[in-house]
Amino acid sequence: MRIAALLLSMLATGTAAAAPAQPKEVEKVMQGLGIVQDAPDVARMIQVEVSSWKQRPDSPVKTDDQVECLTKLMLKANVDSIRDGIIEDLGDEGGDVIAAWSQFLDSPAGATMRARAAGASMEEVNAMVLRLDEAEIDKGKAFFESAHSQRLNAVIASNRGFSGSDALAQDMLNSCKIQLPIEKSS
């Protein structure tokens, strides 16, 4: 009887237990923020780094095809690592934080952020901002001052970044035909 009363009270007040963020929802928010596998700046940086490996005499990266393959793998692994770090760092409040960001990104003010992340020029984004009414601008400002906004911003700013994994090493071998040297213990 107590459980039924508790469930009814939760339904009536609209509260439920906090839950971690779901990977697909985090990916949607990351896309809206421009944290994507094909982000041009990140892709260029990784491409340059991987290309430099090919120049080293002891490198397992020997061909342009391996450079291209490894760059794609590292970009995906980087985004996956960021997503997993966001989920882990937000913990049980992640579902609420990501839901708030999704709602913001679906708003007119959030559309300006999505447009910039998708490659719109600053002139195009500024024109979009100028078309927002005062209420939408106020909602955007309120969101950026909210705990949910600040929480995700802090998590992204402190992101540990990409770290290699056994799965990546296996993908390098299977997909790119790159065999990493085995470190010898002394």
Residue pairs with C-beta under 8 A, 6 or more apart in sequence:
10 16
18 92
18 93
18 95
18 96
19 92
19 94
19 95
20 87
20 90
20 91
20 92
20 94
20 95
21 86
21 87
21 90
21 94
21 95
21 97
21 98
22 95
22 98
23 83
23 84
23 87
25 95
25 98
25 99
25 102
26 83
26 86
26 87
26 94
26 98
27 83
28 102
28 105
29 98
29 101
29 102
29 105
29 152
30 36
30 79
30 82
30 83
30 86
31 117
32 101
32 102
32 105
32 110
32 113
32 114
32 117
33 105
33 113
33 117
33 156
34 116
34 117
34 118
35 79
35 82
35 156
36 79
36 117
37 75
37 76
37 78
37 79
38 75
42 75
42 78
43 71
43 75
46 71
46 74
46 75
46 78
47 67
47 71
50 61
50 67
50 70
50 71
50 74
51 67
53 59
53 61
53 67
54 61
54 62
54 63
54 64
54 66
54 67
58 181
60 178
60 179
60 180
60 181
61 67
61 70
61 178
65 176
66 176
66 177
66 178
69 175
69 176
69 178
70 172
70 176
70 178
73 168
73 171
73 172
73 175
73 176
74 162
74 168
77 162
77 164
77 165
77 168
78 161
78 162
81 160
81 161
81 162
81 163
82 156
82 159
82 161
82 162
85 155
85 159
85 160
86 94
86 152
86 155
86 156
86 159
87 94
89 155
89 158
89 159
90 97
90 98
90 151
90 152
90 155
93 151
96 148
97 148
97 151
97 152
98 152
100 143
100 146
100 148
100 149
101 148
101 149
101 152
104 110
104 140
104 143
104 149
105 111
105 113
105 114
107 136
107 139
107 140
107 143
108 132
108 136
109 132
109 136
109 137
109 139
109 140
109 143
110 140
111 128
112 125
112 128
112 129
112 132
115 124
115 125
115 128
116 122
116 125
120 128
129 137
132 140
143 149
169 180
172 178
172 179
172 180
173 179
173 180
